[in-house]
Amino acid sequence: MSDEQKQETLPDYYFDRVRVTVSLFGVNIIISLSDESPADDAKPLPIHKLATLRTSPIHAKVLAMMLRKQIKHFEAESGIEFPVPEDVFNALDLDAGEW
């Protein structure tokens, strides 16, 4: 199989949910997709698990730093900022000042 054929068989995902668990020896990142339409009766939306990504804590830390660097660079170069509502930071127990 050629490299081009291998590339065509790789999955390509969009996800809007993520769950991260960390242990001394590994990090699991579960990516999921919400149901396409919100329920009218306020029940939790079904979640469709797409994949589990597994890596070392060191690699996950470097990945987080790389993502931050790339997004901040894009925002600076494009003049477009991606605002995150304060209630999202609060719900995820994140400090907006760390960004």
Jmol script that loads the backbone (N, CA, C; Angstrom):
load data "model"
ATOM      1  N   MET A   1       0.848  -1.180   0.000  1.00  0.00           N
ATOM      2  CA  MET A   1       0.000   0.000   0.000  1.00  0.00           C
ATOM      3  C   MET A   1       0.890   1.238   0.000  1.00  0.00           C
ATOM      4  N   SER A   2       0.596   2.177  -0.869  1.00  0.00           N
ATOM      5  CA  SER A   2       1.400   3.400  -0.970  1.00  0.00           C
ATOM      6  C   SER A   2       1.088   4.341   0.196  1.00  0.00           C
ATOM      7  N   ASP A   3       1.986   5.309   0.405  1.00  0.00           N
ATOM      8  CA  ASP A   3       1.756   6.306   1.456  1.00  0.00           C
ATOM      9  C   ASP A   3       0.468   7.072   1.200  1.00  0.00           C
ATOM     10  N   GLU A   4       0.181   7.370  -0.065  1.00  0.00           N
ATOM     11  CA  GLU A   4      -1.047   8.099  -0.413  1.00  0.00           C
ATOM     12  C   GLU A   4      -2.283   7.277  -0.076  1.00  0.00           C
ATOM     13  N   GLN A   5      -2.259   5.986  -0.342  1.00  0.00           N
ATOM     14  CA  GLN A   5      -3.388   5.123  -0.016  1.00  0.00           C
ATOM     15  C   GLN A   5      -3.564   5.011   1.494  1.00  0.00           C
ATOM     16  N   LYS A   6      -2.447   4.954   2.228  1.00  0.00           N
ATOM     17  CA  LYS A   6      -2.528   4.898   3.685  1.00  0.00           C
ATOM     18  C   LYS A   6      -3.180   6.162   4.231  1.00  0.00           C
ATOM     19  N   GLN A   7      -2.815   7.321   3.691  1.00  0.00           N
ATOM     20  CA  GLN A   7      -3.387   8.589   4.140  1.00  0.00           C
ATOM     21  C   GLN A   7      -4.890   8.628   3.903  1.00  0.00           C
ATOM     22  N   GLU A   8      -5.347   8.042   2.794  1.00  0.00           N
ATOM     23  CA  GLU A   8      -6.773   8.047   2.474  1.00  0.00           C
ATOM     24  C   GLU A   8      -7.576   7.175   3.427  1.00  0.00           C
ATOM     25  N   THR A   9      -6.943   6.204   4.079  1.00  0.00           N
ATOM     26  CA  THR A   9      -7.670   5.310   4.974  1.00  0.00           C
ATOM     27  C   THR A   9      -7.672   5.788   6.423  1.00  0.00           C
ATOM     28  N   LEU A  10      -6.922   6.841   6.735  1.00  0.00           N
ATOM     29  CA  LEU A  10      -6.901   7.355   8.103  1.00  0.00           C
ATOM     30  C   LEU A  10      -8.215   8.050   8.424  1.00  0.00           C
ATOM     31  N   PRO A  11      -8.755   7.820   9.628  1.00  0.00           N
ATOM     32  CA  PRO A  11     -10.000   8.507   9.989  1.00  0.00           C
ATOM     33  C   PRO A  11      -9.778  10.004  10.162  1.00  0.00           C
ATOM     34  N   ASP A  12     -10.808  10.767   9.895  1.00  0.00           N
ATOM     35  CA  ASP A  12     -10.782  12.222  10.031  1.00  0.00           C
ATOM     36  C   ASP A  12     -11.998  12.597  10.861  1.00  0.00           C
ATOM     37  N   TYR A  13     -11.781  13.128  12.080  1.00  0.00           N
ATOM     38  CA  TYR A  13     -12.872  13.375  13.010  1.00  0.00           C
ATOM     39  C   TYR A  13     -13.034  14.847  13.333  1.00  0.00           C
ATOM     40  N   TYR A  14     -14.283  15.248  13.517  1.00  0.00           N
ATOM     41  CA  TYR A  14     -14.624  16.494  14.198  1.00  0.00           C
ATOM     42  C   TYR A  14     -15.198  16.065  15.530  1.00  0.00           C
ATOM     43  N   PHE A  15     -14.798  16.719  16.617  1.00  0.00           N
ATOM     44  CA  PHE A  15     -15.367  16.387  17.927  1.00  0.00           C
ATOM     45  C   PHE A  15     -15.709  17.659  18.671  1.00  0.00           C
ATOM     46  N   ASP A  16     -16.744  17.566  19.511  1.00  0.00           N
ATOM     47  CA  ASP A  16     -17.136  18.727  20.306  1.00  0.00           C
ATOM     48  C   ASP A  16     -17.187  18.401  21.798  1.00  0.00           C
ATOM     49  N   ARG A  17     -16.721  17.221  22.148  1.00  0.00           N
ATOM     50  CA  ARG A  17     -16.637  16.831  23.551  1.00  0.00           C
ATOM     51  C   ARG A  17     -15.311  16.122  23.763  1.00  0.00           C
ATOM     52  N   VAL A  18     -14.736  16.310  24.935  1.00  0.00           N
ATOM     53  CA  VAL A  18     -13.478  15.640  25.246  1.00  0.00           C
ATOM     54  C   VAL A  18     -13.469  15.302  26.741  1.00  0.00           C
ATOM     55  N   ARG A  19     -12.905  14.160  27.055  1.00  0.00           N
ATOM     56  CA  ARG A  19     -12.732  13.751  28.454  1.00  0.00           C
ATOM     57  C   ARG A  19     -11.280  13.327  28.603  1.00  0.00           C
ATOM     58  N   VAL A  20     -10.611  13.880  29.590  1.00  0.00           N
ATOM     59  CA  VAL A  20      -9.194  13.594  29.798  1.00  0.00           C
ATOM     60  C   VAL A  20      -9.013  12.982  31.179  1.00  0.00           C
ATOM     61  N   THR A  21      -8.303  11.861  31.226  1.00  0.00           N
ATOM     62  CA  THR A  21      -7.924  11.266  32.500  1.00  0.00           C
ATOM     63  C   THR A  21      -6.407  11.108  32.508  1.00  0.00           C
ATOM     64  N   VAL A  22      -5.818  11.331  33.684  1.00  0.00           N
ATOM     65  CA  VAL A  22      -4.364  11.302  33.820  1.00  0.00           C
ATOM     66  C   VAL A  22      -3.989  10.375  34.966  1.00  0.00           C
ATOM     67  N   SER A  23      -2.982   9.554  34.718  1.00  0.00           N
ATOM     68  CA  SER A  23      -2.392   8.740  35.771  1.00  0.00           C
ATOM     69  C   SER A  23      -0.882   8.904  35.680  1.00  0.00           C
ATOM     70  N   LEU A  24      -0.179   8.284  36.585  1.00  0.00           N
ATOM     71  CA  LEU A  24       1.284   8.387  36.601  1.00  0.00           C
ATOM     72  C   LEU A  24       1.897   7.897  35.290  1.00  0.00           C
ATOM     73  N   PHE A  25       1.282   6.902  34.679  1.00  0.00           N
ATOM     74  CA  PHE A  25       1.879   6.273  33.504  1.00  0.00           C
ATOM     75  C   PHE A  25       1.196   6.589  32.184  1.00  0.00           C
ATOM     76  N   GLY A  26       0.073   7.301  32.222  1.00  0.00           N
ATOM     77  CA  GLY A  26      -0.591   7.556  30.950  1.00  0.00           C
ATOM     78  C   GLY A  26      -1.678   8.603  31.015  1.00  0.00           C
ATOM     79  N   VAL A  27      -2.008   9.102  29.847  1.00  0.00           N
ATOM     80  CA  VAL A  27      -3.095  10.059  29.670  1.00  0.00           C
ATOM     81  C   VAL A  27      -4.030   9.474  28.624  1.00  0.00           C
ATOM     82  N   ASN A  28      -5.317   9.457  28.939  1.00  0.00           N
ATOM     83  CA  ASN A  28      -6.336   9.023  27.993  1.00  0.00           C
ATOM     84  C   ASN A  28      -7.163  10.237  27.616  1.00  0.00           C
ATOM     85  N   ILE A  29      -7.330  10.432  26.329  1.00  0.00           N
ATOM     86  CA  ILE A  29      -8.149  11.528  25.809  1.00  0.00           C
ATOM     87  C   ILE A  29      -9.249  10.877  24.977  1.00  0.00           C
ATOM     88  N   ILE A  30     -10.480  10.995  25.460  1.00  0.00           N
ATOM     89  CA  ILE A  30     -11.609  10.404  24.751  1.00  0.00           C
ATOM     90  C   ILE A  30     -12.320  11.525  24.007  1.00  0.00           C
ATOM     91  N   ILE A  31     -12.380  11.404  22.685  1.00  0.00           N
ATOM     92  CA  ILE A  31     -13.072  12.418  21.898  1.00  0.00           C
ATOM     93  C   ILE A  31     -14.432  11.871  21.492  1.00  0.00           C
ATOM     94  N   SER A  32     -15.441  12.744  21.571  1.00  0.00           N
ATOM     95  CA  SER A  32     -16.822  12.348  21.311  1.00  0.00           C
ATOM     96  C   SER A  32     -17.543  13.444  20.555  1.00  0.00           C
ATOM     97  N   LEU A  33     -18.694  13.080  20.052  1.00  0.00           N
ATOM     98  CA  LEU A  33     -19.545  14.005  19.326  1.00  0.00           C
ATOM     99  C   LEU A  33     -20.927  13.969  19.959  1.00  0.00           C
ATOM    100  N   SER A  34     -21.474  15.140  20.263  1.00  0.00           N
ATOM    101  CA  SER A  34     -22.830  15.226  20.805  1.00  0.00           C
ATOM    102  C   SER A  34     -23.835  14.850  19.740  1.00  0.00           C
ATOM    103  N   ASP A  35     -25.023  14.531  20.195  1.00  0.00           N
ATOM    104  CA  ASP A  35     -26.118  14.311  19.256  1.00  0.00           C
ATOM    105  C   ASP A  35     -26.322  15.594  18.458  1.00  0.00           C
ATOM    106  N   GLU A  36     -26.712  15.459  17.204  1.00  0.00           N
ATOM    107  CA  GLU A  36     -26.803  16.626  16.325  1.00  0.00           C
ATOM    108  C   GLU A  36     -27.911  17.602  16.679  1.00  0.00           C
ATOM    109  N   SER A  37     -28.893  17.192  17.467  1.00  0.00           N
ATOM    110  CA  SER A  37     -29.952  18.136  17.822  1.00  0.00           C
ATOM    111  C   SER A  37     -30.255  18.035  19.304  1.00  0.00           C
ATOM    112  N   PRO A  38     -30.352  19.181  19.976  1.00  0.00           N
ATOM    113  CA  PRO A  38     -30.642  19.154  21.409  1.00  0.00           C
ATOM    114  C   PRO A  38     -32.048  18.620  21.676  1.00  0.00           C
ATOM    115  N   ALA A  39     -32.169  17.906  22.767  1.00  0.00           N
ATOM    116  CA  ALA A  39     -33.481  17.376  23.151  1.00  0.00           C
ATOM    117  C   ALA A  39     -34.340  18.488  23.721  1.00  0.00           C
ATOM    118  N   ASP A  40     -35.617  18.456  23.420  1.00  0.00           N
ATOM    119  CA  ASP A  40     -36.544  19.474  23.913  1.00  0.00           C
ATOM    120  C   ASP A  40     -36.860  19.307  25.390  1.00  0.00           C
ATOM    121  N   ASP A  41     -36.751  18.088  25.902  1.00  0.00           N
ATOM    122  CA  ASP A  41     -37.150  17.833  27.289  1.00  0.00           C
ATOM    123  C   ASP A  41     -35.988  17.919  28.275  1.00  0.00           C
ATOM    124  N   ALA A  42     -34.905  18.564  27.891  1.00  0.00           N
ATOM    125  CA  ALA A  42     -33.753  18.861  28.767  1.00  0.00           C
ATOM    126  C   ALA A  42     -33.057  17.613  29.295  1.00  0.00           C
ATOM    127  N   LYS A  43     -33.212  16.476  28.636  1.00  0.00           N
ATOM    128  CA  LYS A  43     -32.439  15.288  29.008  1.00  0.00           C
ATOM    129  C   LYS A  43     -31.010  15.480  28.505  1.00  0.00           C
ATOM    130  N   PRO A  44     -30.054  14.824  29.146  1.00  0.00           N
ATOM    131  CA  PRO A  44     -28.680  14.923  28.640  1.00  0.00           C
ATOM    132  C   PRO A  44     -28.611  14.426  27.189  1.00  0.00           C
ATOM    133  N   LEU A  45     -27.798  15.093  26.395  1.00  0.00           N
ATOM    134  CA  LEU A  45     -27.649  14.702  24.998  1.00  0.00           C
ATOM    135  C   LEU A  45     -26.878  13.393  24.892  1.00  0.00           C
ATOM    136  N   PRO A  46     -27.284  12.528  23.971  1.00  0.00           N
ATOM    137  CA  PRO A  46     -26.482  11.320  23.746  1.00  0.00           C
ATOM    138  C   PRO A  46     -25.089  11.695  23.245  1.00  0.00           C
ATOM    139  N   ILE A  47     -24.110  10.923  23.638  1.00  0.00           N
ATOM    140  CA  ILE A  47     -22.730  11.172  23.226  1.00  0.00           C
ATOM    141  C   ILE A  47     -22.258   9.979  22.399  1.00  0.00           C
ATOM    142  N   HIS A  48     -21.634  10.271  21.281  1.00  0.00           N
ATOM    143  CA  HIS A  48     -21.135   9.233  20.391  1.00  0.00           C
ATOM    144  C   HIS A  48     -19.610   9.231  20.454  1.00  0.00           C
ATOM    145  N   LYS A  49     -19.050   8.230  21.151  1.00  0.00           N
ATOM    146  CA  LYS A  49     -17.599   8.136  21.292  1.00  0.00           C
ATOM    147  C   LYS A  49     -16.980   7.873  19.925  1.00  0.00           C
ATOM    148  N   LEU A  50     -15.958   8.648  19.590  1.00  0.00           N
ATOM    149  CA  LEU A  50     -15.275   8.505  18.311  1.00  0.00           C
ATOM    150  C   LEU A  50     -13.966   7.748  18.430  1.00  0.00           C
ATOM    151  N   ALA A  51     -13.163   8.106  19.450  1.00  0.00           N
ATOM    152  CA  ALA A  51     -11.848   7.483  19.584  1.00  0.00           C
ATOM    153  C   ALA A  51     -11.284   7.751  20.971  1.00  0.00           C
ATOM    154  N   THR A  52     -10.358   6.908  21.369  1.00  0.00           N
ATOM    155  CA  THR A  52      -9.576   7.131  22.574  1.00  0.00           C
ATOM    156  C   THR A  52      -8.124   7.310  22.142  1.00  0.00           C
ATOM    157  N   LEU A  53      -7.542   8.424  22.567  1.00  0.00           N
ATOM    158  CA  LEU A  53      -6.137   8.707  22.285  1.00  0.00           C
ATOM    159  C   LEU A  53      -5.367   8.441  23.576  1.00  0.00           C
ATOM    160  N   ARG A  54      -4.285   7.700  23.487  1.00  0.00           N
ATOM    161  CA  ARG A  54      -3.501   7.362  24.671  1.00  0.00           C
ATOM    162  C   ARG A  54      -2.062   7.836  24.458  1.00  0.00           C
ATOM    163  N   THR A  55      -1.507   8.463  25.489  1.00  0.00           N
ATOM    164  CA  THR A  55      -0.137   8.946  25.393  1.00  0.00           C
ATOM    165  C   THR A  55       0.461   9.044  26.793  1.00  0.00           C
ATOM    166  N   SER A  56       1.723   9.416  26.858  1.00  0.00           N
ATOM    167  CA  SER A  56       2.386   9.575  28.155  1.00  0.00           C
ATOM    168  C   SER A  56       2.059  10.956  28.721  1.00  0.00           C
ATOM    169  N   PRO A  57       2.152  11.114  30.030  1.00  0.00           N
ATOM    170  CA  PRO A  57       1.938  12.439  30.619  1.00  0.00           C
ATOM    171  C   PRO A  57       2.909  13.492  30.073  1.00  0.00           C
ATOM    172  N   ILE A  58       4.153  13.113  29.821  1.00  0.00           N
ATOM    173  CA  ILE A  58       5.117  14.071  29.278  1.00  0.00           C
ATOM    174  C   ILE A  58       4.695  14.525  27.884  1.00  0.00           C
ATOM    175  N   HIS A  59       4.302  13.593  27.050  1.00  0.00           N
ATOM    176  CA  HIS A  59       3.869  13.946  25.698  1.00  0.00           C
ATOM    177  C   HIS A  59       2.607  14.802  25.746  1.00  0.00           C
ATOM    178  N   ALA A  60       1.661  14.480  26.628  1.00  0.00           N
ATOM    179  CA  ALA A  60       0.438  15.266  26.753  1.00  0.00           C
ATOM    180  C   ALA A  60       0.748  16.698  27.188  1.00  0.00           C
ATOM    181  N   LYS A  61       1.705  16.848  28.092  1.00  0.00           N
ATOM    182  CA  LYS A  61       2.087  18.183  28.558  1.00  0.00           C
ATOM    183  C   LYS A  61       2.684  18.998  27.418  1.00  0.00           C
ATOM    184  N   VAL A  62       3.573  18.386  26.642  1.00  0.00           N
ATOM    185  CA  VAL A  62       4.173  19.074  25.498  1.00  0.00           C
ATOM    186  C   VAL A  62       3.100  19.394  24.460  1.00  0.00           C
ATOM    187  N   LEU A  63       2.170  18.469  24.222  1.00  0.00           N
ATOM    188  CA  LEU A  63       1.076  18.699  23.278  1.00  0.00           C
ATOM    189  C   LEU A  63       0.233  19.899  23.719  1.00  0.00           C
ATOM    190  N   ALA A  64      -0.102  19.977  25.003  1.00  0.00           N
ATOM    191  CA  ALA A  64      -0.877  21.115  25.508  1.00  0.00           C
ATOM    192  C   ALA A  64      -0.135  22.427  25.279  1.00  0.00           C
ATOM    193  N   MET A  65       1.170  22.421  25.506  1.00  0.00           N
ATOM    194  CA  MET A  65       1.975  23.626  25.292  1.00  0.00           C
ATOM    195  C   MET A  65       2.021  24.000  23.812  1.00  0.00           C
ATOM    196  N   MET A  66       2.131  22.987  22.935  1.00  0.00           N
ATOM    197  CA  MET A  66       2.167  23.242  21.498  1.00  0.00           C
ATOM    198  C   MET A  66       0.829  23.801  21.006  1.00  0.00           C
ATOM    199  N   LEU A  67      -0.279  23.237  21.487  1.00  0.00           N
ATOM    200  CA  LEU A  67      -1.600  23.739  21.094  1.00  0.00           C
ATOM    201  C   LEU A  67      -1.774  25.197  21.510  1.00  0.00           C
ATOM    202  N   ARG A  68      -1.402  25.499  22.748  1.00  0.00           N
ATOM    203  CA  ARG A  68      -1.503  26.878  23.240  1.00  0.00           C
ATOM    204  C   ARG A  68      -0.681  27.820  22.372  1.00  0.00           C
ATOM    205  N   LYS A  69       0.555  27.423  22.084  1.00  0.00           N
ATOM    206  CA  LYS A  69       1.447  28.258  21.280  1.00  0.00           C
ATOM    207  C   LYS A  69       0.865  28.495  19.888  1.00  0.00           C
ATOM    208  N   GLN A  70       0.376  27.444  19.248  1.00  0.00           N
ATOM    209  CA  GLN A  70      -0.168  27.570  17.898  1.00  0.00           C
ATOM    210  C   GLN A  70      -1.420  28.446  17.864  1.00  0.00           C
ATOM    211  N   ILE A  71      -2.305  28.273  18.835  1.00  0.00           N
ATOM    212  CA  ILE A  71      -3.540  29.075  18.858  1.00  0.00           C
ATOM    213  C   ILE A  71      -3.219  30.538  19.138  1.00  0.00           C
ATOM    214  N   LYS A  72      -2.338  30.797  20.104  1.00  0.00           N
ATOM    215  CA  LYS A  72      -1.959  32.185  20.396  1.00  0.00           C
ATOM    216  C   LYS A  72      -1.289  32.833  19.179  1.00  0.00           C
ATOM    217  N   HIS A  73      -0.454  32.074  18.458  1.00  0.00           N
ATOM    218  CA  HIS A  73       0.198  32.586  17.250  1.00  0.00           C
ATOM    219  C   HIS A  73      -0.851  32.910  16.184  1.00  0.00           C
ATOM    220  N   PHE A  74      -1.800  32.016  15.986  1.00  0.00           N
ATOM    221  CA  PHE A  74      -2.847  32.253  14.994  1.00  0.00           C
ATOM    222  C   PHE A  74      -3.650  33.509  15.348  1.00  0.00           C
ATOM    223  N   GLU A  75      -4.033  33.635  16.611  1.00  0.00           N
ATOM    224  CA  GLU A  75      -4.801  34.803  17.040  1.00  0.00           C
ATOM    225  C   GLU A  75      -4.007  36.090  16.788  1.00  0.00           C
ATOM    226  N   ALA A  76      -2.725  36.071  17.103  1.00  0.00           N
ATOM    227  CA  ALA A  76      -1.887  37.262  16.922  1.00  0.00           C
ATOM    228  C   ALA A  76      -1.724  37.603  15.448  1.00  0.00           C
ATOM    229  N   GLU A  77      -1.475  36.608  14.618  1.00  0.00           N
ATOM    230  CA  GLU A  77      -1.247  36.836  13.189  1.00  0.00           C
ATOM    231  C   GLU A  77      -2.522  37.233  12.447  1.00  0.00           C
ATOM    232  N   SER A  78      -3.638  36.631  12.817  1.00  0.00           N
ATOM    233  CA  SER A  78      -4.892  36.877  12.088  1.00  0.00           C
ATOM    234  C   SER A  78      -5.677  38.053  12.641  1.00  0.00           C
ATOM    235  N   GLY A  79      -5.390  38.429  13.889  1.00  0.00           N
ATOM    236  CA  GLY A  79      -6.181  39.473  14.530  1.00  0.00           C
ATOM    237  C   GLY A  79      -7.544  38.970  14.984  1.00  0.00           C
ATOM    238  N   ILE A  80      -7.747  37.662  14.913  1.00  0.00           N
ATOM    239  CA  ILE A  80      -9.008  37.042  15.335  1.00  0.00           C
ATOM    240  C   ILE A  80      -8.764  36.334  16.659  1.00  0.00           C
ATOM    241  N   GLU A  81      -9.564  36.683  17.656  1.00  0.00           N
ATOM    242  CA  GLU A  81      -9.450  36.004  18.942  1.00  0.00           C
ATOM    243  C   GLU A  81     -10.627  35.061  19.115  1.00  0.00           C
ATOM    244  N   PHE A  82     -10.386  33.974  19.807  1.00  0.00           N
ATOM    245  CA  PHE A  82     -11.422  32.998  20.100  1.00  0.00           C
ATOM    246  C   PHE A  82     -11.845  33.171  21.558  1.00  0.00           C
ATOM    247  N   PRO A  83     -12.853  34.000  21.805  1.00  0.00           N
ATOM    248  CA  PRO A  83     -13.255  34.247  23.188  1.00  0.00           C
ATOM    249  C   PRO A  83     -13.939  33.017  23.797  1.00  0.00           C
ATOM    250  N   VAL A  84     -13.593  32.728  25.026  1.00  0.00           N
ATOM    251  CA  VAL A  84     -14.234  31.647  25.765  1.00  0.00           C
ATOM    252  C   VAL A  84     -15.067  32.301  26.866  1.00  0.00           C
ATOM    253  N   PRO A  85     -16.368  32.029  26.907  1.00  0.00           N
ATOM    254  CA  PRO A  85     -17.212  32.642  27.943  1.00  0.00           C
ATOM    255  C   PRO A  85     -16.733  32.274  29.353  1.00  0.00           C
ATOM    256  N   GLU A  86     -16.847  33.211  30.244  1.00  0.00           N
ATOM    257  CA  GLU A  86     -16.399  33.005  31.622  1.00  0.00           C
ATOM    258  C   GLU A  86     -17.077  31.793  32.267  1.00  0.00           C
ATOM    259  N   ASP A  87     -18.356  31.558  31.936  1.00  0.00           N
ATOM    260  CA  ASP A  87     -19.055  30.421  32.544  1.00  0.00           C
ATOM    261  C   ASP A  87     -18.472  29.084  32.084  1.00  0.00           C
ATOM    262  N   VAL A  88     -17.842  29.052  30.913  1.00  0.00           N
ATOM    263  CA  VAL A  88     -17.176  27.824  30.460  1.00  0.00           C
ATOM    264  C   VAL A  88     -15.939  27.574  31.314  1.00  0.00           C
ATOM    265  N   PHE A  89     -15.138  28.612  31.541  1.00  0.00           N
ATOM    266  CA  PHE A  89     -13.976  28.471  32.424  1.00  0.00           C
ATOM    267  C   PHE A  89     -14.424  27.989  33.803  1.00  0.00           C
ATOM    268  N   ASN A  90     -15.474  28.617  34.334  1.00  0.00           N
ATOM    269  CA  ASN A  90     -15.963  28.251  35.662  1.00  0.00           C
ATOM    270  C   ASN A  90     -16.468  26.809  35.712  1.00  0.00           C
ATOM    271  N   ALA A  91     -17.228  26.399  34.698  1.00  0.00           N
ATOM    272  CA  ALA A  91     -17.783  25.041  34.671  1.00  0.00           C
ATOM    273  C   ALA A  91     -16.682  23.988  34.615  1.00  0.00           C
ATOM    274  N   LEU A  92     -15.572  24.321  33.969  1.00  0.00           N
ATOM    275  CA  LEU A  92     -14.465  23.375  33.838  1.00  0.00           C
ATOM    276  C   LEU A  92     -13.384  23.595  34.887  1.00  0.00           C
ATOM    277  N   ASP A  93     -13.643  24.503  35.825  1.00  0.00           N
ATOM    278  CA  ASP A  93     -12.704  24.825  36.896  1.00  0.00           C
ATOM    279  C   ASP A  93     -11.335  25.223  36.329  1.00  0.00           C
ATOM    280  N   LEU A  94     -11.370  26.095  35.312  1.00  0.00           N
ATOM    281  CA  LEU A  94     -10.158  26.601  34.669  1.00  0.00           C
ATOM    282  C   LEU A  94      -9.954  28.067  35.022  1.00  0.00           C
ATOM    283  N   ASP A  95      -8.724  28.499  35.061  1.00  0.00           N
ATOM    284  CA  ASP A  95      -8.387  29.887  35.343  1.00  0.00           C
ATOM    285  C   ASP A  95      -8.146  30.603  34.025  1.00  0.00           C
ATOM    286  N   ALA A  96      -9.027  31.533  33.665  1.00  0.00           N
ATOM    287  CA  ALA A  96      -8.909  32.263  32.406  1.00  0.00           C
ATOM    288  C   ALA A  96      -7.573  32.999  32.327  1.00  0.00           C
ATOM    289  N   GLY A  97      -7.023  33.381  33.447  1.00  0.00           N
ATOM    290  CA  GLY A  97      -5.747  34.094  33.462  1.00  0.00           C
ATOM    291  C   GLY A  97      -4.569  33.246  33.029  1.00  0.00           C
ATOM    292  N   GLU A  98      -4.704  31.933  33.068  1.00  0.00           N
ATOM    293  CA  GLU A  98      -3.612  31.052  32.647  1.00  0.00           C
ATOM    294  C   GLU A  98      -3.474  30.998  31.141  1.00  0.00           C
ATOM    295  N   TRP A  99      -4.467  31.468  30.422  1.00  0.00           N
ATOM    296  CA  TRP A  99      -4.371  31.442  28.957  1.00  0.00           C
ATOM    297  C   TRP A  99      -3.432  32.520  28.516  1.00  0.00           C
TER     298      TRP A  99
END
end "model"
wireframe off; spacefill off
backbone 0.3
color backbone group
